[in-house]
């Protein structure tokens, strides 16, 4: 019987195969063509000579950077491949603004003079330009323009009539096949006359012309050049924070540079607190580059000896009202130790072509987020109450606001920068975003409290910071690490099963809400009918209304839904992003009317049993939707469980400086 079945099966297979062959006889079947040759792999050898890089950044009216680069060519070279940087440090994905280079021309120079040569763009690595060089070419000159975005829909604006933010990697090329640290570059920039120019570069020289000034610096390797951006502006001021650290500010208006001595002192405190926390410094000098602007594109980006930061133009003149928005400078300062000096091994690359791997961003960014909170409170750059509000917002998000934790781990969110390039998603609470920042910080808060409790307060995560980041004082190279070293260092501070601790919380899914650090620190998550200080400041500045923990949605100033909580009340009613609220219970929409309706649905007696009726518009369609919600307004707060006496979290946030 088995033989008969086997024969029948074989016969059926032959019939199907014959049918497929017959079908293929009338179907053209192409074969894959070969891919172009891969780009040359970077080698740790110096590039011969020094590359000249001249950028004319004086055309602020049109937002154009005009670039001339001259590349010495190795003797006997018959070809040259030049690259636009693609994998930019701190971006965690391939974000090179390739389309912004235009009017590109190359010229070969040799004994016979200068001759324009054709270029061919690589068909796979589209940021690569292949040049066939004439015989005896001594150097190649590249001329092109970087067309800075003029409006946010085109990208981040980097030049306005009042200021500019020059990032070298956005408007320069480098030769393929060489470690970027082996490429010497002589940089020169032309800026509008009288503008102040700030950067961490050394060897400043300046000359004045009729309508512009030319600024240059000593030759520097390309890796350090890219790590040393420029802020320049008409309205500018430099503040000495002591200990080799400077705060360099440019502003839309000169009055926005006014900062009281007491508030400036908080930045001096920040420097002292950071040096006390880490126990070493990995820079010879450091510059906080700050734009007080709503015209220049927003930024918070780390560098080894500087950081690029932007804040609301009134951040200094409305110090109390904008307390919520000043965390960027402490966060980016921490990166000099965590991310620049100590860097995950799979995030360090020899050039800007090799892809970066983000698997340890929960250390790189998560612990930086943690220390950004801590140092803000210790220094006074932000108040303790604002930081407690930020922690409450984080605790609520991962308690009730992120159902995606059921399927996606914190570690997997480290792929988010590559997956969606930091663009908004339809249901962010389900898909998750870059939660390795804030949920990572809550995990590190728990680690701190575990150490504190296990050592009876003798140690905390400060001891890990000194052991892990505070080594090799004065070294401003890069020292890489892996998961095992993180665990070993933690065990050196306080013996514990740290490997399991981290793997469960970072690599696991459907974990309990990460509240243990807050609870061990002597606080608990509670709910009130008004926003905490951090959320209140953010909402006023952004003119938004966050009802995530009541109706399950967030709205902009016009009543348009910008986010809907997956499986929340609004979602269940059919309200999605882009829906606009027109009326609430028969009254024209306003923030106050909606809040009153939510409150009445909880406290209004018999009438409260009725659902909230919303007239909404989605596209050209109007519809009345009802939300059967009666829980009232809810915003997260942290409340001390040890009122009247300091607890673990209080001690963590207390100043260390003497």
N, C-alpha and C positions, 0 to 999 in steps of 0.2 A: 504494500500500500504506500509506504514512504517513498519507494522508488518511483511509483506512478505520479505522486505529487511532485517529486523533484523534476521528472521529465516534463510534466505539465508547466511547471514554473519556468524551466529553461526555454520551452517553446514560446511561452508568453513573452519572455524577455527578448528572444530573438525577433519576434514579431514587432515589439515596440521599438527595438533598435533599428530594424529595417525601415519602420515608418519614419523614425527620426532622421535616418540617413536620406530617405527620399525627400523629406521636408527640407533638409539642409542643401539638397541639390538645387533648390530654387531660392536659396537665401544667401546673400553675400555676407561672409564672416570676416571682419577685419582683424588684424593682429595689432597689438599695442606697439607704437613706435618707441624707440629708446629715448629716455630722458637725456637732457644735456648733461655734460660732465659736471660733477659736483664742484662747488667752489673750493679753492684751496683751503685746507685745514690750517688754523692758526698755529704758528710755531713761536716758541719763546726766543726769538732772535730780534735784534734791533733793526729798524728800518734805516737805510743809509741816509745820512743828512737830516736836515730839519725842514719840516713842512711849514710853509708860510700860509697863514690864514688871516685874511683881511675882510672885515665885514663893515659895510657902510650902513649904519642903523639910524641915519639922520632924517630919513624921509618918513617922519611920523604922521604926516597928513594922509599918506597913502597906505601906510602899514606895510612897507616893503623893506626887506633886508637884501642888500646887494653884496654878493660874495665873490671873492677871488682867492683861489687856493693854488699854491705851487708845490708840486710833489717832485723831489729828486727821484731819479729812476736808477735802479741798479745797473751797473755796467753790462752792456750786451743784452739787456731785456728787450724782447720783441713784443711783449704784450703786458698789459696792466689791467687789473680789475679793481675798481673803486666801489666802495659800499656806502650806502646811507645806513646809519645805525638803526636797528630794528627793535631788538630786545633792550629796552631802555631801563636802566637801574631804577628801582622803586616803583615801576609801573606794573611789574609782575606778569606781563604779557607782551606780545609783539605789537607795539603801539607806535612804531616809527611813522611820522606823518609824510609818507612817501609822496602823495600827490601835491604837496605844497612846494616842491622844488619845480622850477620852470625856467624856460629860456636857457637850457643847459648847452654849453659849448666846451670843447676840449681842444687844447693846442699843444702840439709837440714842439719842443725847442731843442736844437742841436747846432752843430757847426754851420749848417746851412741856413739858420734863422728859424723863424716860427712858422708853423703850418697847422691849420685847423685839421683835425682828424675826426673821422666818423666814430660813433659809439653805437653799441648794441646792448639793449637791455636784456638781461637774462630772462628766459621765459618761465623759469620756476622761481628763482630768487629775484623777484622783480625790483628789489632795491640794489641790484648789482649792475654796474656799467662795465662792459668789456671793451677795451681799447686795443687795437692793433697798432703797434708803434713803428714809425719809420726807423730805418737803420740809424744808429748813432744818436738816438734820442737821449738827451741829458736830463731833461725835466719835462713835466706835463703841467700845464696851467688849466685849471677848471674855472669857468665863470658861469654863474647862475644867480637866480633870485629865489629867496624864500618868501612866499606870499603869505604873510601872516593873516589869519582870519580877521575879518572886519566885523563880524557879528557871530553870536554864539551858535547859530545854526551851521556855521562853517567850521567850527572847532573852537578851541580856547583862544581868546584874544590875548596877544602878547605885546601889543604896541598901541598906545593911545597918544594923543597930543601932549599928555602930561608925563608919561612914564613908559618904560619898556622892561620886559623880562626876557633877556637873551639867554637861550639854552643852546649851547654849542652843538649838541648832537642833532638838533632840529635843522641846522643849516651848515653842515659840513660833511665831507666825505673822508674816508680813510682807506688805505690799501688793504686788500684781502690777503690773508695768509700770514699775518703777524699779530702777536699779542698787542693789544692796544697800549699796554704800558711800555712797549718798545718803540713807539712812534713819537718822536719829538716834534712839537708844534710851537711856532712863534705866533701868538695871537695879537691882533690889532683891531680896534673897533673905533668907528667914527660915530659920534653922538651929537645931538644939537648943542650949540654953543652954550656953555655955562651949566649944563646938566651935571649933577653929581653921579658918579659911577661907583657901585659897590660890588665887591666880589672877594672870594678868599684867595684869589691868585696873588702871587708875589712879584716884586720887581716892577712896580707901577712907574710908567713914564707918560707924561701928558704934554701935548702941544696944542696951541690955539690957532684956529684959522679965522677967516672972515665971518663965516656963518656956522661953523661947526668946530668941534674939538676932536683930536685924535688921541686915543688912549691905547697903550700897549703894555705888555707884561713880559717877564723873562720867559724863555722857552720852557715848556712843561710837557710831560708825556700826555698823550691823548686821553688816557684813562682819567688822569687828574684834571685835565681841562674840562671834560664832560662833567666831572664831579664838582665843578666850580662855576655855576651860572652867574649871571649879572642881573642886578636890579639897577636901573638908572632912572633919574627923573628930574623934573623942573623944581618940584617942591620936595625937599629932602633934608634929612637931618641924621647925624650919627651920634649915638650915645655910647659912652664907655661904661661897660658893666663890670669892669675889673677882671682880673685873673686871665687876661688875654682874650676876653670875649666882648664883642661889639653888637649893638643893635642898630641896624641900618634901615631907616624907614623912608619910603616915598609915599606921597599922598596925592589925591585928586586936587585938594585945596590946601594951602599952607596952614590954615587954622586947625586942620585935622591932626597936625603933628604935635599939638599941645598935650603934654602929659604931666600930671602933677608929680612932684618929687616922691611922694608916698607911693604912687602907683608905679613909677619907674623903679623904685626900690624893690618891688616884688620880682622884677626880672633879674635884679642883682641877687636876690634871695634864691631864685631858680638856679642860677649858676652855682652858688654855694651848696645848695641842697643836692644838685646832681653830682657834683664832685665828691661830696660827703657820702652819697649813696654808693657810687661805683668805685671810689677809692683810687681812681687813676684817670688820666685824660689821654685821649687818642687823637689829639690835634695839637699843633703848636700855637695856633690861634683859631678863633671861631667867629663867624658872622651870622647873626640872625638877619636874613634878608626879608623885609616885611613891606607889603603893599597895603596901604589903607585906601581901598578903592572898591567901587562897584562898577567900574568901567573896564578895568583889566580883569581877565578871567581868573577865577578863584584857583588857589593852589595850596597844597601842603605836601612838600616833597623833601626827602632827606638827602643829605650829603655829608661827607666826612668832616669837613671843616666849615660848613655853612648849612643853611636850610632855606628853602623857598616857602614863604608863608604869605597868606593874604587874609585880611579881616575886614569887617564892615568899616567903611570910612569913618564912622563915629565911634569906633571901638575904644578909643582913648578919651574922647570928649564926653561920652556917655558911659563911663566906666561901669557903673552899677547896672544899668539897663542891659548892657551887652556882656555881662559876666559869663553867660552861657557859651559864648563863642570864642573864648580865648585859649582853648585847650591845644590849638594847633602848634604853638611854639614849644610848650613842654614836650608834646609827643614827638615832634621832629628832632628836638635836641637829644632825646633818649636814643634816637637812631644812630647818633654818632658812635655809640657803644654797641647797640643792638641792631644789627642790620648792615652797618658799614664796617666796623672793626671785626666783630664776631658775626659771621654770616654762615647760613646753612651751606653745606658742601655742594648740594645740587643747585644752589642759587648763584654760586660764583661761576663766572664764565670768563674765558680769556679775551673775548671780543663781544661785539653786540650783534653777532650773527648766530652764535650757538644758543639754542633755546634754553631758557631757564626753567627749573623745576621748583614747584612751590610747596613741596610736601611739609616743610617745617615753618610755614608762615604763621602758624599758631604760636610759635616762639618769637619769630622775627617781628610780627605785628601784634600778636596777642599780648606778649609780655611788655611790649612798648606801650600798648594801650593802657595796660595796668599801671606802668610807671608814669605815664602821662597824667593819669588821674591823681596818683599819689603825689607827684612833684608839684602839680598845680595847687593842691591843697596845702602842702608843706610850705610852699613859697608865698602863697597868697595871690598868685596870678589869677586863680579862681577861688571863690569862697568854698569852705568845707560843705556848706549847705548845697551849693550847686553840684559839687562832686557827688554828694549823697543822692541828689536828684538824678544825676546821670546813671548811677548804679541802680537806682530804683527803676528807671526806664529800661535798663538792660535786663534786670530781674523779671520785670513784667513781660518783656518781649519773649523771653525764653520760657516763661511759665505759661502764658496764655496766647502769645502773639505769633508763634512760629510752629504751626502744625507740621511743617516740613522736617522738624527734628525727628519725626517718626520714621522717616525713610532715608534721611541724608545726614551723614556725620559732619562734625566740625572740620575734620581733615579733608573731606571731599569738597567742602566749600573753598579750599585753597585753589581749586581749579576754576573758580568762578571768574577771575579776571580774564582767563583765556576763553572761557565758554561764551560769555556774553559781553566782554569788553566794557564792563561797567555801565551798560545801558539798562534802563529800567525794564522790568519784566511784568507780565500781566498779573500774576498772582505770586508776588514776592514772598508772602508768608508761607507758601507751599514749596516753591522752588528753592528758596533760601538765597541769600546773597553772600557777601564776604563776612560770614559770622565768625571766622577765625580771629577777627579783631576783638569784638566785644564779648562773645561767649568765651573766647580764649582768655580774655582778661578776668572773667569770673572764675574760670578754672584756676588761674594763677592766684587769685584772691583766696580760694580755698586752700591752695598749697601753702600760702603764707600763714593762714590761720592754723593749719595742721602743724606746721613747724613751731609756731608760737605756743600752742597748747602742749605739744610734745616736749618742748624744752622749758616749760614754765615761764615763757616770756623772754628767755635769754637770747633766742635767735628768731629770725624771720626771713622773708625772702630777700631782705637787704643783704644777708650773709651770702645767699646764692649770687646776688648781683656782683658783689665784690669778688667772689671766687671765680665767676664765669666771665664777667665783662671787665673787671678791674685788674686784669693781668697785663704785664708788659707795658708799664707806664711809659708814655711818650711814643709808643709805636702807633703810627697811623697807616699801617698796611692793612691786610685782611687776614684773619685767623678763622678758618672754617671749623664747623662742628657738625655732629650728627645726633640722632636720637639717643644713642648709647651714652654720649658724653654728657648730655643734659641730665640723664638719669644718674650717672656716676657723680656729677657735681651735687645734685640734690641729696644723694645719699651721704656725701661728704659733709653736708650741713646737718642733716638729720636722717638717720637710717630709717627707711620706710620702704614699702613696696611701690616705689614711684613708677616703675614700668607699667604695672597693672593700673595704677591710678590714672596715668596719662592715657594709656590705650583705651581704657573704659570710657573716659570722659571725652576724649578727642576723636577716637576712631570708632566708638560705638554709636549705635542709633537707638532712638526711642528711650533715651536715658531720662532719669528724673530731672526736673528743672534744676539748673545749677545755682541753687540758693545756699548751699552749705557754707560757703565762705562768709556770706552775709550773716547767716544765723550764728555761726561759730564766733563771728566778730561782734556779736551782741546787738544785732538789729534784726528786724523782720520786715517783710514786704506787707504793706497795708494799702488801703484804697481810700481816696478822698474825692470830694466833688469839685475839686479845683486842681489845676496842674501843679506839679512840683516846680521849684525855681528853674531848673534846667529846661523843662518842657515849656514853661510859660514864656521864657525868653526866646526860645526857638520859634514858638508859634507867633509871637508878636512880630518878630523880625521877618519871618517867611509869610506872614499873613495867612496862616493855615489853621485848620481846626482838626485835631486828632481825637477821634472818637473810637479808636480801635477797641477799647475795653468796655464800651457801652454798645453803640450800634454796629461796631465792627467795620468802620470805614474812616478815611481821612479825606478832608475836603480843602480846596483852595479858597481864596478870598471871594471867588464868584459862586461858590457852592457847587463846583464841579468835583466829582469824586476822583481822587488821585491814587487811592489804594483801597482794596477791599480785603478784609480778613477771610481767608478760606474757611468755609463752614460757619462763619459768623452770622449774626442776625441780618445784616444788609445783604450778604451773599445769599442767604436762604430766601430772601425776598426777591432776588433776581437783579440786585443792583451791582453793577460792575464799573470798572474804570471808565471814565469818560461820561458817565451819567451826570446830568446836571439837575440839582434840586431847584424846583420852581416855587413850590409852596409846601407848607407844613400845616396839616390839620386845617386847610382852607385859608391860611394866612401866607402872604408873600414871604419867601425864604429870606432869612437873615441868620447870622450866627446866633444872635440872642433868641430869636423865635424858636430855632431848633433846640437850643439848650433848655428853654422853658418847657417845650413839649416833652423832652426826655425826663425832666424833673417832675412834671405833672403826671406822667405815666407811672411814676413810682409813688407819689404822695397825694394824688388828686382824688382820693376816695373812690366812689363808684365809677366816675369817669375814667379813672386810671386803668380800669380793666380793658378799655378799648385800645386797640393797636394804634400806633402812630401812623397817620396817613400822609404819604409823600407824593406830591405831583412832580413827576420827573420828566426830563427830556433826554432822549438818546437819539442823536441824529435829528431827523425830522419828525420823530414819533414822540407823542406825549402819552403818559400812562400814570395812573394812580397805583402806587404800591404801598403795602402795609407792612409794618415791622412790629411784631407782637413782643415788645421788649419792655420790661418794667423794673430794671435793675438800677435806674438812675445814672447820673454822670459818674464816671470812674476814671481816676488817674492814679498812677502808682507813686507811693512814697516809701521811704524807709523810716522806721520808728524804732528808737532805742528800746531794748529789753532790759537795760540796766540804767534807768533814768537817775541822774544825779551823780553817777560815777563813771569814769572812763572805762571803755571796754577795748577789745582787741582791734576793732576797726578804728576807733578813736585814736589809739596809739599809733596805728599804721599811718594815719593821715596827719599826725602831729609833726611840727617842724623838728629837724635834726640839728640844724645849725646852732652854734653857740653865740 
